[in-house]
Every structure is written in structure tokens, then in C-alpha cells.
Amino acid sequence: MENTNIKLMLKLQSWDPLGYGIGFYETENIDVLQAVHELNDRSVLAKRIQSIYDNSFEELIPLSECDIMAQELLQIANTEICDL
């Protein structure tokens, strides 16, 4: 699980959805990491990601971008589970 969290955080830290700079979204990354562990549905996770950033910055990331990130995060999480 720890290795999975590291991989997920590295993926999130490399994402700059609002143009504020890499590494700017520490609190949001933690919230998204928790959501990845709670949700296994890509579209639901994408909406949660969008909501997390909207709540913090009052800016909507296009759902299509959130969907791509949700897919990538779930792929990392599910690959790690399958490797156990």
C-alpha cells in the first residue's frame, strides 16, 4: 500500500491542472489520494477530483482532464493491488 501511495502522489505532484506550478497542490493531492482509495469508479472519481480543486480554488478543471487523471490514478492503484 505504501508503494502505491508513493506512486499515486508522484503522479499527482506532476499534475498542474490550474497553472499554479508543480507542487502547489499539496492539500488537494492528499484529498485526491484518499478519494482514489474510496472510489473505484472512474467517472465518480473524476467528479470528486474536479470538486476538490473547485472547493480550494473556485476554478473548475474541465471534467475531461479530471477523467484522464482519474483513469491514470486508478490504473496505478489497481495495478499495485494485482501485483500483491
PDB file of N, CA, C and O in Angstrom:
ATOM      1  N   MET A   1       0.829  -1.198   0.000  1.00  0.00           N
ATOM      2  CA  MET A   1       0.000   0.000   0.000  1.00  0.00           C
ATOM      3  C   MET A   1       0.868   1.255   0.000  1.00  0.00           C
ATOM      4  O   MET A   1       0.567   2.228  -0.691  1.00  0.00           O
ATOM      5  N   GLU A   2       1.953   1.223   0.787  1.00  0.00           N
ATOM      6  CA  GLU A   2       2.826   2.397   0.866  1.00  0.00           C
ATOM      7  C   GLU A   2       3.418   2.727  -0.504  1.00  0.00           C
ATOM      8  O   GLU A   2       3.471   3.892  -0.901  1.00  0.00           O
ATOM      9  N   ASN A   3       3.864   1.693  -1.224  1.00  0.00           N
ATOM     10  CA  ASN A   3       4.425   1.892  -2.560  1.00  0.00           C
ATOM     11  C   ASN A   3       3.380   2.479  -3.505  1.00  0.00           C
ATOM     12  O   ASN A   3       3.692   3.346  -4.322  1.00  0.00           O
ATOM     13  N   THR A   4       2.160   2.012  -3.394  1.00  0.00           N
ATOM     14  CA  THR A   4       1.071   2.541  -4.212  1.00  0.00           C
ATOM     15  C   THR A   4       0.853   4.023  -3.927  1.00  0.00           C
ATOM     16  O   THR A   4       0.718   4.825  -4.852  1.00  0.00           O
ATOM     17  N   ASN A   5       0.820   4.381  -2.657  1.00  0.00           N
ATOM     18  CA  ASN A   5       0.622   5.787  -2.286  1.00  0.00           C
ATOM     19  C   ASN A   5       1.732   6.672  -2.821  1.00  0.00           C
ATOM     20  O   ASN A   5       1.480   7.795  -3.258  1.00  0.00           O
ATOM     21  N   ILE A   6       2.956   6.173  -2.789  1.00  0.00           N
ATOM     22  CA  ILE A   6       4.085   6.947  -3.323  1.00  0.00           C
ATOM     23  C   ILE A   6       3.895   7.176  -4.820  1.00  0.00           C
ATOM     24  O   ILE A   6       4.063   8.294  -5.307  1.00  0.00           O
ATOM     25  N   LYS A   7       3.546   6.122  -5.544  1.00  0.00           N
ATOM     26  CA  LYS A   7       3.342   6.252  -6.989  1.00  0.00           C
ATOM     27  C   LYS A   7       2.187   7.195  -7.305  1.00  0.00           C
ATOM     28  O   LYS A   7       2.269   8.001  -8.233  1.00  0.00           O
ATOM     29  N   LEU A   8       1.117   7.091  -6.534  1.00  0.00           N
ATOM     30  CA  LEU A   8      -0.030   7.975  -6.742  1.00  0.00           C
ATOM     31  C   LEU A   8       0.348   9.430  -6.457  1.00  0.00           C
ATOM     32  O   LEU A   8      -0.019  10.329  -7.214  1.00  0.00           O
ATOM     33  N   MET A   9       1.077   9.659  -5.374  1.00  0.00           N
ATOM     34  CA  MET A   9       1.471  11.023  -5.038  1.00  0.00           C
ATOM     35  C   MET A   9       2.422  11.600  -6.079  1.00  0.00           C
ATOM     36  O   MET A   9       2.322  12.780  -6.417  1.00  0.00           O
ATOM     37  N   LEU A  10       3.340  10.789  -6.592  1.00  0.00           N
ATOM     38  CA  LEU A  10       4.246  11.272  -7.633  1.00  0.00           C
ATOM     39  C   LEU A  10       3.468  11.692  -8.877  1.00  0.00           C
ATOM     40  O   LEU A  10       3.780  12.701  -9.508  1.00  0.00           O
ATOM     41  N   LYS A  11       2.458  10.908  -9.215  1.00  0.00           N
ATOM     42  CA  LYS A  11       1.611  11.241 -10.369  1.00  0.00           C
ATOM     43  C   LYS A  11       0.880  12.554 -10.111  1.00  0.00           C
ATOM     44  O   LYS A  11       0.849  13.429 -10.976  1.00  0.00           O
ATOM     45  N   LEU A  12       0.301  12.692  -8.937  1.00  0.00           N
ATOM     46  CA  LEU A  12      -0.435  13.909  -8.602  1.00  0.00           C
ATOM     47  C   LEU A  12       0.483  15.122  -8.539  1.00  0.00           C
ATOM     48  O   LEU A  12       0.106  16.204  -8.989  1.00  0.00           O
ATOM     49  N   GLN A  13       1.671  14.960  -7.994  1.00  0.00           N
ATOM     50  CA  GLN A  13       2.595  16.081  -7.870  1.00  0.00           C
ATOM     51  C   GLN A  13       3.080  16.581  -9.220  1.00  0.00           C
ATOM     52  O   GLN A  13       3.512  17.727  -9.343  1.00  0.00           O
ATOM     53  N   SER A  14       3.010  15.734 -10.225  1.00  0.00           N
ATOM     54  CA  SER A  14       3.464  16.159 -11.559  1.00  0.00           C
ATOM     55  C   SER A  14       2.340  16.836 -12.356  1.00  0.00           C
ATOM     56  O   SER A  14       2.558  17.280 -13.483  1.00  0.00           O
ATOM     57  N   TRP A  15       1.150  16.913 -11.772  1.00  0.00           N
ATOM     58  CA  TRP A  15      -0.024  17.481 -12.455  1.00  0.00           C
ATOM     59  C   TRP A  15      -0.210  18.929 -12.013  1.00  0.00           C
ATOM     60  O   TRP A  15      -0.220  19.222 -10.817  1.00  0.00           O
ATOM     61  N   ASP A  16      -0.354  19.818 -12.964  1.00  0.00           N
ATOM     62  CA  ASP A  16      -0.566  21.241 -12.687  1.00  0.00           C
ATOM     63  C   ASP A  16      -1.827  21.703 -13.435  1.00  0.00           C
ATOM     64  O   ASP A  16      -1.735  22.428 -14.425  1.00  0.00           O
ATOM     65  N   PRO A  17      -3.001  21.277 -12.952  1.00  0.00           N
ATOM     66  CA  PRO A  17      -4.236  21.495 -13.715  1.00  0.00           C
ATOM     67  C   PRO A  17      -4.677  22.953 -13.839  1.00  0.00           C
ATOM     68  O   PRO A  17      -5.419  23.298 -14.758  1.00  0.00           O
ATOM     69  N   LEU A  18      -4.230  23.804 -12.928  1.00  0.00           N
ATOM     70  CA  LEU A  18      -4.679  25.194 -12.951  1.00  0.00           C
ATOM     71  C   LEU A  18      -3.556  26.179 -13.267  1.00  0.00           C
ATOM     72  O   LEU A  18      -3.766  27.392 -13.270  1.00  0.00           O
ATOM     73  N   GLY A  19      -2.374  25.655 -13.531  1.00  0.00           N
ATOM     74  CA  GLY A  19      -1.261  26.507 -13.923  1.00  0.00           C
ATOM     75  C   GLY A  19      -0.591  27.268 -12.791  1.00  0.00           C
ATOM     76  O   GLY A  19       0.058  28.286 -13.034  1.00  0.00           O
ATOM     77  N   TYR A  20      -0.737  26.793 -11.552  1.00  0.00           N
ATOM     78  CA  TYR A  20      -0.110  27.458 -10.414  1.00  0.00           C
ATOM     79  C   TYR A  20       1.311  26.963 -10.152  1.00  0.00           C
ATOM     80  O   TYR A  20       2.027  27.541  -9.335  1.00  0.00           O
ATOM     81  N   GLY A  21       1.712  25.918 -10.827  1.00  0.00           N
ATOM     82  CA  GLY A  21       3.056  25.371 -10.660  1.00  0.00           C
ATOM     83  C   GLY A  21       3.035  23.987 -10.024  1.00  0.00           C
ATOM     84  O   GLY A  21       2.206  23.674  -9.170  1.00  0.00           O
ATOM     85  N   ILE A  22       3.972  23.185 -10.474  1.00  0.00           N
ATOM     86  CA  ILE A  22       4.113  21.822  -9.948  1.00  0.00           C
ATOM     87  C   ILE A  22       4.395  21.910  -8.445  1.00  0.00           C
ATOM     88  O   ILE A  22       5.191  22.738  -8.001  1.00  0.00           O
ATOM     89  N   GLY A  23       3.741  21.058  -7.681  1.00  0.00           N
ATOM     90  CA  GLY A  23       3.960  21.011  -6.248  1.00  0.00           C
ATOM     91  C   GLY A  23       3.124  22.001  -5.449  1.00  0.00           C
ATOM     92  O   GLY A  23       3.283  22.099  -4.232  1.00  0.00           O
ATOM     93  N   PHE A  24       2.248  22.728  -6.102  1.00  0.00           N
ATOM     94  CA  PHE A  24       1.439  23.755  -5.442  1.00  0.00           C
ATOM     95  C   PHE A  24       0.218  23.171  -4.726  1.00  0.00           C
ATOM     96  O   PHE A  24      -0.370  23.834  -3.872  1.00  0.00           O
ATOM     97  N   TYR A  25      -0.163  21.952  -5.060  1.00  0.00           N
ATOM     98  CA  TYR A  25      -1.471  21.415  -4.664  1.00  0.00           C
ATOM     99  C   TYR A  25      -1.371  20.339  -3.580  1.00  0.00           C
ATOM    100  O   TYR A  25      -2.043  19.312  -3.675  1.00  0.00           O
ATOM    101  N   GLU A  26      -0.559  20.553  -2.571  1.00  0.00           N
ATOM    102  CA  GLU A  26      -0.304  19.523  -1.565  1.00  0.00           C
ATOM    103  C   GLU A  26      -1.582  19.047  -0.871  1.00  0.00           C
ATOM    104  O   GLU A  26      -1.822  17.843  -0.775  1.00  0.00           O
ATOM    105  N   THR A  27      -2.389  19.970  -0.395  1.00  0.00           N
ATOM    106  CA  THR A  27      -3.622  19.601   0.308  1.00  0.00           C
ATOM    107  C   THR A  27      -4.580  18.864  -0.617  1.00  0.00           C
ATOM    108  O   THR A  27      -5.188  17.868  -0.226  1.00  0.00           O
ATOM    109  N   GLU A  28      -4.712  19.355  -1.838  1.00  0.00           N
ATOM    110  CA  GLU A  28      -5.614  18.728  -2.804  1.00  0.00           C
ATOM    111  C   GLU A  28      -5.128  17.327  -3.163  1.00  0.00           C
ATOM    112  O   GLU A  28      -5.931  16.409  -3.330  1.00  0.00           O
ATOM    113  N   ASN A  29      -3.807  17.167  -3.282  1.00  0.00           N
ATOM    114  CA  ASN A  29      -3.257  15.850  -3.608  1.00  0.00           C
ATOM    115  C   ASN A  29      -3.602  14.825  -2.540  1.00  0.00           C
ATOM    116  O   ASN A  29      -3.919  13.678  -2.853  1.00  0.00           O
ATOM    117  N   ILE A  30      -3.541  15.235  -1.288  1.00  0.00           N
ATOM    118  CA  ILE A  30      -3.888  14.326  -0.194  1.00  0.00           C
ATOM    119  C   ILE A  30      -5.368  13.955  -0.266  1.00  0.00           C
ATOM    120  O   ILE A  30      -5.731  12.797  -0.062  1.00  0.00           O
ATOM    121  N   ASP A  31      -6.213  14.929  -0.554  1.00  0.00           N
ATOM    122  CA  ASP A  31      -7.653  14.657  -0.678  1.00  0.00           C
ATOM    123  C   ASP A  31      -7.938  13.715  -1.853  1.00  0.00           C
ATOM    124  O   ASP A  31      -8.771  12.815  -1.745  1.00  0.00           O
ATOM    125  N   VAL A  32      -7.245  13.927  -2.969  1.00  0.00           N
ATOM    126  CA  VAL A  32      -7.436  13.060  -4.135  1.00  0.00           C
ATOM    127  C   VAL A  32      -6.932  11.657  -3.826  1.00  0.00           C
ATOM    128  O   VAL A  32      -7.570  10.675  -4.206  1.00  0.00           O
ATOM    129  N   LEU A  33      -5.803  11.549  -3.146  1.00  0.00           N
ATOM    130  CA  LEU A  33      -5.267  10.238  -2.773  1.00  0.00           C
ATOM    131  C   LEU A  33      -6.289   9.465  -1.947  1.00  0.00           C
ATOM    132  O   LEU A  33      -6.508   8.276  -2.180  1.00  0.00           O
ATOM    133  N   GLN A  34      -6.906  10.130  -0.997  1.00  0.00           N
ATOM    134  CA  GLN A  34      -7.940   9.482  -0.187  1.00  0.00           C
ATOM    135  C   GLN A  34      -9.112   9.041  -1.065  1.00  0.00           C
ATOM    136  O   GLN A  34      -9.647   7.947  -0.889  1.00  0.00           O
ATOM    137  N   ALA A  35      -9.505   9.891  -2.005  1.00  0.00           N
ATOM    138  CA  ALA A  35     -10.624   9.560  -2.891  1.00  0.00           C
ATOM    139  C   ALA A  35     -10.315   8.342  -3.754  1.00  0.00           C
ATOM    140  O   ALA A  35     -11.201   7.529  -4.017  1.00  0.00           O
ATOM    141  N   VAL A  36      -9.073   8.209  -4.193  1.00  0.00           N
ATOM    142  CA  VAL A  36      -8.686   7.041  -5.007  1.00  0.00           C
ATOM    143  C   VAL A  36      -8.913   5.753  -4.212  1.00  0.00           C
ATOM    144  O   VAL A  36      -9.338   4.742  -4.770  1.00  0.00           O
ATOM    145  N   HIS A  37      -8.630   5.796  -2.921  1.00  0.00           N
ATOM    146  CA  HIS A  37      -8.808   4.611  -2.081  1.00  0.00           C
ATOM    147  C   HIS A  37     -10.277   4.346  -1.758  1.00  0.00           C
ATOM    148  O   HIS A  37     -10.648   3.218  -1.435  1.00  0.00           O
ATOM    149  N   GLU A  38     -11.103   5.368  -1.841  1.00  0.00           N
ATOM    150  CA  GLU A  38     -12.530   5.217  -1.530  1.00  0.00           C
ATOM    151  C   GLU A  38     -13.357   4.837  -2.746  1.00  0.00           C
ATOM    152  O   GLU A  38     -14.368   4.146  -2.617  1.00  0.00           O
ATOM    153  N   LEU A  39     -12.940   5.278  -3.920  1.00  0.00           N
ATOM    154  CA  LEU A  39     -13.758   5.135  -5.124  1.00  0.00           C
ATOM    155  C   LEU A  39     -13.035   4.292  -6.161  1.00  0.00           C
ATOM    156  O   LEU A  39     -11.823   4.418  -6.334  1.00  0.00           O
ATOM    157  N   ASN A  40     -13.763   3.446  -6.838  1.00  0.00           N
ATOM    158  CA  ASN A  40     -13.160   2.641  -7.899  1.00  0.00           C
ATOM    159  C   ASN A  40     -13.898   2.848  -9.215  1.00  0.00           C
ATOM    160  O   ASN A  40     -13.768   2.048 -10.142  1.00  0.00           O
ATOM    161  N   ASP A  41     -14.661   3.909  -9.289  1.00  0.00           N
ATOM    162  CA  ASP A  41     -15.400   4.245 -10.500  1.00  0.00           C
ATOM    163  C   ASP A  41     -14.772   5.506 -11.090  1.00  0.00           C
ATOM    164  O   ASP A  41     -14.729   6.552 -10.442  1.00  0.00           O
ATOM    165  N   ARG A  42     -14.291   5.396 -12.318  1.00  0.00           N
ATOM    166  CA  ARG A  42     -13.549   6.498 -12.936  1.00  0.00           C
ATOM    167  C   ARG A  42     -14.357   7.783 -13.015  1.00  0.00           C
ATOM    168  O   ARG A  42     -13.845   8.853 -12.684  1.00  0.00           O
ATOM    169  N   SER A  43     -15.600   7.697 -13.444  1.00  0.00           N
ATOM    170  CA  SER A  43     -16.386   8.922 -13.604  1.00  0.00           C
ATOM    171  C   SER A  43     -16.707   9.567 -12.261  1.00  0.00           C
ATOM    172  O   SER A  43     -16.723  10.793 -12.155  1.00  0.00           O
ATOM    173  N   VAL A  44     -16.958   8.772 -11.252  1.00  0.00           N
ATOM    174  CA  VAL A  44     -17.220   9.312  -9.909  1.00  0.00           C
ATOM    175  C   VAL A  44     -15.950   9.948  -9.352  1.00  0.00           C
ATOM    176  O   VAL A  44     -15.997  11.022  -8.752  1.00  0.00           O
ATOM    177  N   LEU A  45     -14.816   9.279  -9.553  1.00  0.00           N
ATOM    178  CA  LEU A  45     -13.546   9.831  -9.098  1.00  0.00           C
ATOM    179  C   LEU A  45     -13.220  11.126  -9.834  1.00  0.00           C
ATOM    180  O   LEU A  45     -12.736  12.077  -9.221  1.00  0.00           O
ATOM    181  N   ALA A  46     -13.473  11.175 -11.116  1.00  0.00           N
ATOM    182  CA  ALA A  46     -13.207  12.396 -11.898  1.00  0.00           C
ATOM    183  C   ALA A  46     -14.012  13.569 -11.343  1.00  0.00           C
ATOM    184  O   ALA A  46     -13.488  14.675 -11.214  1.00  0.00           O
ATOM    185  N   LYS A  47     -15.265  13.336 -11.020  1.00  0.00           N
ATOM    186  CA  LYS A  47     -16.108  14.395 -10.467  1.00  0.00           C
ATOM    187  C   LYS A  47     -15.617  14.820  -9.082  1.00  0.00           C
ATOM    188  O   LYS A  47     -15.667  15.999  -8.732  1.00  0.00           O
ATOM    189  N   ARG A  48     -15.141  13.844  -8.295  1.00  0.00           N
ATOM    190  CA  ARG A  48     -14.595  14.173  -6.970  1.00  0.00           C
ATOM    191  C   ARG A  48     -13.330  15.016  -7.107  1.00  0.00           C
ATOM    192  O   ARG A  48     -13.144  15.987  -6.372  1.00  0.00           O
ATOM    193  N   ILE A  49     -12.460  14.645  -8.047  1.00  0.00           N
ATOM    194  CA  ILE A  49     -11.235  15.417  -8.285  1.00  0.00           C
ATOM    195  C   ILE A  49     -11.604  16.851  -8.662  1.00  0.00           C
ATOM    196  O   ILE A  49     -11.039  17.806  -8.128  1.00  0.00           O
ATOM    197  N   GLN A  50     -12.550  16.991  -9.581  1.00  0.00           N
ATOM    198  CA  GLN A  50     -12.981  18.321 -10.013  1.00  0.00           C
ATOM    199  C   GLN A  50     -13.501  19.119  -8.817  1.00  0.00           C
ATOM    200  O   GLN A  50     -13.193  20.302  -8.673  1.00  0.00           O
ATOM    201  N   SER A  51     -14.273  18.480  -7.981  1.00  0.00           N
ATOM    202  CA  SER A  51     -14.860  19.133  -6.813  1.00  0.00           C
ATOM    203  C   SER A  51     -13.792  19.558  -5.805  1.00  0.00           C
ATOM    204  O   SER A  51     -13.873  20.649  -5.241  1.00  0.00           O
ATOM    205  N   ILE A  52     -12.799  18.712  -5.577  1.00  0.00           N
ATOM    206  CA  ILE A  52     -11.729  19.020  -4.623  1.00  0.00           C
ATOM    207  C   ILE A  52     -11.013  20.303  -5.029  1.00  0.00           C
ATOM    208  O   ILE A  52     -10.799  21.191  -4.203  1.00  0.00           O
ATOM    209  N   TYR A  53     -10.646  20.393  -6.296  1.00  0.00           N
ATOM    210  CA  TYR A  53      -9.927  21.583  -6.766  1.00  0.00           C
ATOM    211  C   TYR A  53     -10.846  22.805  -6.814  1.00  0.00           C
ATOM    212  O   TYR A  53     -10.406  23.919  -6.533  1.00  0.00           O
ATOM    213  N   ASP A  54     -12.106  22.606  -7.164  1.00  0.00           N
ATOM    214  CA  ASP A  54     -13.055  23.716  -7.197  1.00  0.00           C
ATOM    215  C   ASP A  54     -13.266  24.284  -5.791  1.00  0.00           C
ATOM    216  O   ASP A  54     -13.337  25.499  -5.609  1.00  0.00           O
ATOM    217  N   ASN A  55     -13.364  23.398  -4.803  1.00  0.00           N
ATOM    218  CA  ASN A  55     -13.549  23.856  -3.420  1.00  0.00           C
ATOM    219  C   ASN A  55     -12.359  24.681  -2.941  1.00  0.00           C
ATOM    220  O   ASN A  55     -12.535  25.628  -2.174  1.00  0.00           O
ATOM    221  N   SER A  56     -11.162  24.337  -3.378  1.00  0.00           N
ATOM    222  CA  SER A  56      -9.962  25.050  -2.941  1.00  0.00           C
ATOM    223  C   SER A  56      -9.725  26.354  -3.699  1.00  0.00           C
ATOM    224  O   SER A  56      -9.343  27.367  -3.114  1.00  0.00           O
ATOM    225  N   PHE A  57      -9.958  26.310  -5.012  1.00  0.00           N
ATOM    226  CA  PHE A  57      -9.550  27.429  -5.852  1.00  0.00           C
ATOM    227  C   PHE A  57     -10.696  28.155  -6.542  1.00  0.00           C
ATOM    228  O   PHE A  57     -10.482  29.173  -7.200  1.00  0.00           O
ATOM    229  N   GLU A  58     -11.912  27.634  -6.394  1.00  0.00           N
ATOM    230  CA  GLU A  58     -13.087  28.191  -7.063  1.00  0.00           C
ATOM    231  C   GLU A  58     -12.855  28.325  -8.563  1.00  0.00           C
ATOM    232  O   GLU A  58     -13.253  29.307  -9.190  1.00  0.00           O
ATOM    233  N   GLU A  59     -12.199  27.308  -9.117  1.00  0.00           N
ATOM    234  CA  GLU A  59     -11.976  27.199 -10.558  1.00  0.00           C
ATOM    235  C   GLU A  59     -12.273  25.759 -10.960  1.00  0.00           C
ATOM    236  O   GLU A  59     -11.801  24.815 -10.327  1.00  0.00           O
ATOM    237  N   LEU A  60     -13.056  25.604 -12.014  1.00  0.00           N
ATOM    238  CA  LEU A  60     -13.386  24.267 -12.487  1.00  0.00           C
ATOM    239  C   LEU A  60     -12.352  23.778 -13.492  1.00  0.00           C
ATOM    240  O   LEU A  60     -12.095  24.428 -14.505  1.00  0.00           O
ATOM    241  N   ILE A  61     -11.775  22.641 -13.201  1.00  0.00           N
ATOM    242  CA  ILE A  61     -10.928  21.963 -14.170  1.00  0.00           C
ATOM    243  C   ILE A  61     -11.895  21.235 -15.102  1.00  0.00           C
ATOM    244  O   ILE A  61     -12.853  20.629 -14.622  1.00  0.00           O
ATOM    245  N   PRO A  62     -11.680  21.276 -16.402  1.00  0.00           N
ATOM    246  CA  PRO A  62     -12.576  20.537 -17.302  1.00  0.00           C
ATOM    247  C   PRO A  62     -12.680  19.072 -16.878  1.00  0.00           C
ATOM    248  O   PRO A  62     -11.680  18.423 -16.571  1.00  0.00           O
ATOM    249  N   LEU A  63     -13.904  18.574 -16.868  1.00  0.00           N
ATOM    250  CA  LEU A  63     -14.131  17.199 -16.432  1.00  0.00           C
ATOM    251  C   LEU A  63     -13.331  16.209 -17.262  1.00  0.00           C
ATOM    252  O   LEU A  63     -12.916  15.169 -16.750  1.00  0.00           O
ATOM    253  N   SER A  64     -13.107  16.514 -18.538  1.00  0.00           N
ATOM    254  CA  SER A  64     -12.325  15.604 -19.387  1.00  0.00           C
ATOM    255  C   SER A  64     -10.898  15.449 -18.859  1.00  0.00           C
ATOM    256  O   SER A  64     -10.329  14.360 -18.933  1.00  0.00           O
ATOM    257  N   GLU A  65     -10.313  16.528 -18.328  1.00  0.00           N
ATOM    258  CA  GLU A  65      -8.964  16.442 -17.750  1.00  0.00           C
ATOM    259  C   GLU A  65      -8.981  15.635 -16.455  1.00  0.00           C
ATOM    260  O   GLU A  65      -8.074  14.845 -16.190  1.00  0.00           O
ATOM    261  N   CYS A  66     -10.001  15.838 -15.670  1.00  0.00           N
ATOM    262  CA  CYS A  66     -10.137  15.090 -14.420  1.00  0.00           C
ATOM    263  C   CYS A  66     -10.351  13.606 -14.709  1.00  0.00           C
ATOM    264  O   CYS A  66      -9.861  12.748 -13.975  1.00  0.00           O
ATOM    265  N   ASP A  67     -11.078  13.312 -15.774  1.00  0.00           N
ATOM    266  CA  ASP A  67     -11.334  11.930 -16.152  1.00  0.00           C
ATOM    267  C   ASP A  67     -10.036  11.220 -16.550  1.00  0.00           C
ATOM    268  O   ASP A  67      -9.819  10.062 -16.193  1.00  0.00           O
ATOM    269  N   ILE A  68      -9.186  11.918 -17.285  1.00  0.00           N
ATOM    270  CA  ILE A  68      -7.893  11.337 -17.672  1.00  0.00           C
ATOM    271  C   ILE A  68      -7.059  11.047 -16.425  1.00  0.00           C
ATOM    272  O   ILE A  68      -6.467   9.974 -16.301  1.00  0.00           O
ATOM    273  N   MET A  69      -7.016  12.008 -15.505  1.00  0.00           N
ATOM    274  CA  MET A  69      -6.247  11.803 -14.274  1.00  0.00           C
ATOM    275  C   MET A  69      -6.848  10.671 -13.449  1.00  0.00           C
ATOM    276  O   MET A  69      -6.112   9.851 -12.900  1.00  0.00           O
ATOM    277  N   ALA A  70      -8.163  10.615 -13.355  1.00  0.00           N
ATOM    278  CA  ALA A  70      -8.816   9.539 -12.603  1.00  0.00           C
ATOM    279  C   ALA A  70      -8.452   8.177 -13.189  1.00  0.00           C
ATOM    280  O   ALA A  70      -8.161   7.237 -12.449  1.00  0.00           O
ATOM    281  N   GLN A  71      -8.467   8.074 -14.498  1.00  0.00           N
ATOM    282  CA  GLN A  71      -8.117   6.813 -15.153  1.00  0.00           C
ATOM    283  C   GLN A  71      -6.674   6.427 -14.828  1.00  0.00           C
ATOM    284  O   GLN A  71      -6.397   5.273 -14.501  1.00  0.00           O
ATOM    285  N   GLU A  72      -5.771   7.375 -14.916  1.00  0.00           N
ATOM    286  CA  GLU A  72      -4.360   7.091 -14.644  1.00  0.00           C
ATOM    287  C   GLU A  72      -4.143   6.692 -13.179  1.00  0.00           C
ATOM    288  O   GLU A  72      -3.379   5.772 -12.889  1.00  0.00           O
ATOM    289  N   LEU A  73      -4.811   7.381 -12.271  1.00  0.00           N
ATOM    290  CA  LEU A  73      -4.671   7.058 -10.852  1.00  0.00           C
ATOM    291  C   LEU A  73      -5.239   5.692 -10.527  1.00  0.00           C
ATOM    292  O   LEU A  73      -4.627   4.925  -9.783  1.00  0.00           O
ATOM    293  N   LEU A  74      -6.402   5.378 -11.075  1.00  0.00           N
ATOM    294  CA  LEU A  74      -6.998   4.062 -10.829  1.00  0.00           C
ATOM    295  C   LEU A  74      -6.155   2.951 -11.442  1.00  0.00           C
ATOM    296  O   LEU A  74      -6.062   1.855 -10.888  1.00  0.00           O
ATOM    297  N   GLN A  75      -5.551   3.235 -12.568  1.00  0.00           N
ATOM    298  CA  GLN A  75      -4.676   2.241 -13.182  1.00  0.00           C
ATOM    299  C   GLN A  75      -3.494   1.932 -12.261  1.00  0.00           C
ATOM    300  O   GLN A  75      -3.136   0.769 -12.080  1.00  0.00           O
ATOM    301  N   ILE A  76      -2.890   2.971 -11.679  1.00  0.00           N
ATOM    302  CA  ILE A  76      -1.789   2.771 -10.743  1.00  0.00           C
ATOM    303  C   ILE A  76      -2.270   1.966  -9.537  1.00  0.00           C
ATOM    304  O   ILE A  76      -1.635   0.990  -9.140  1.00  0.00           O
ATOM    305  N   ALA A  77      -3.390   2.380  -8.961  1.00  0.00           N
ATOM    306  CA  ALA A  77      -3.912   1.719  -7.753  1.00  0.00           C
ATOM    307  C   ALA A  77      -4.278   0.268  -8.038  1.00  0.00           C
ATOM    308  O   ALA A  77      -3.952  -0.616  -7.245  1.00  0.00           O
ATOM    309  N   ASN A  78      -4.937   0.014  -9.137  1.00  0.00           N
ATOM    310  CA  ASN A  78      -5.368  -1.349  -9.464  1.00  0.00           C
ATOM    311  C   ASN A  78      -4.209  -2.239  -9.876  1.00  0.00           C
ATOM    312  O   ASN A  78      -4.239  -3.441  -9.609  1.00  0.00           O
ATOM    313  N   THR A  79      -3.200  -1.691 -10.511  1.00  0.00           N
ATOM    314  CA  THR A  79      -2.016  -2.465 -10.880  1.00  0.00           C
ATOM    315  C   THR A  79      -1.282  -2.921  -9.625  1.00  0.00           C
ATOM    316  O   THR A  79      -0.824  -4.061  -9.542  1.00  0.00           O
ATOM    317  N   GLU A  80      -1.179  -2.044  -8.673  1.00  0.00           N
ATOM    318  CA  GLU A  80      -0.493  -2.379  -7.431  1.00  0.00           C
ATOM    319  C   GLU A  80      -1.247  -3.479  -6.671  1.00  0.00           C
ATOM    320  O   GLU A  80      -0.624  -4.375  -6.101  1.00  0.00           O
ATOM    321  N   ILE A  81      -2.562  -3.415  -6.661  1.00  0.00           N
ATOM    322  CA  ILE A  81      -3.368  -4.424  -5.979  1.00  0.00           C
ATOM    323  C   ILE A  81      -3.197  -5.766  -6.651  1.00  0.00           C
ATOM    324  O   ILE A  81      -3.100  -6.789  -5.973  1.00  0.00           O
ATOM    325  N   CYS A  82      -3.158  -5.782  -7.983  1.00  0.00           N
ATOM    326  CA  CYS A  82      -2.999  -7.029  -8.729  1.00  0.00           C
ATOM    327  C   CYS A  82      -1.616  -7.642  -8.516  1.00  0.00           C
ATOM    328  O   CYS A  82      -1.454  -8.858  -8.626  1.00  0.00           O
ATOM    329  N   ASP A  83      -0.617  -6.808  -8.211  1.00  0.00           N
ATOM    330  CA  ASP A  83       0.740  -7.295  -8.029  1.00  0.00           C
ATOM    331  C   ASP A  83       0.942  -7.946  -6.671  1.00  0.00           C
ATOM    332  O   ASP A  83       1.960  -8.601  -6.450  1.00  0.00           O
ATOM    333  N   LEU A  84      -0.010  -7.780  -5.753  1.00  0.00           N
ATOM    334  CA  LEU A  84       0.144  -8.359  -4.408  1.00  0.00           C
ATOM    335  C   LEU A  84       0.035  -9.852  -4.402  1.00  0.00           C
ATOM    336  O   LEU A  84       0.144 -10.475  -3.346  1.00  0.00           O
TER     337      LEU A  84
END
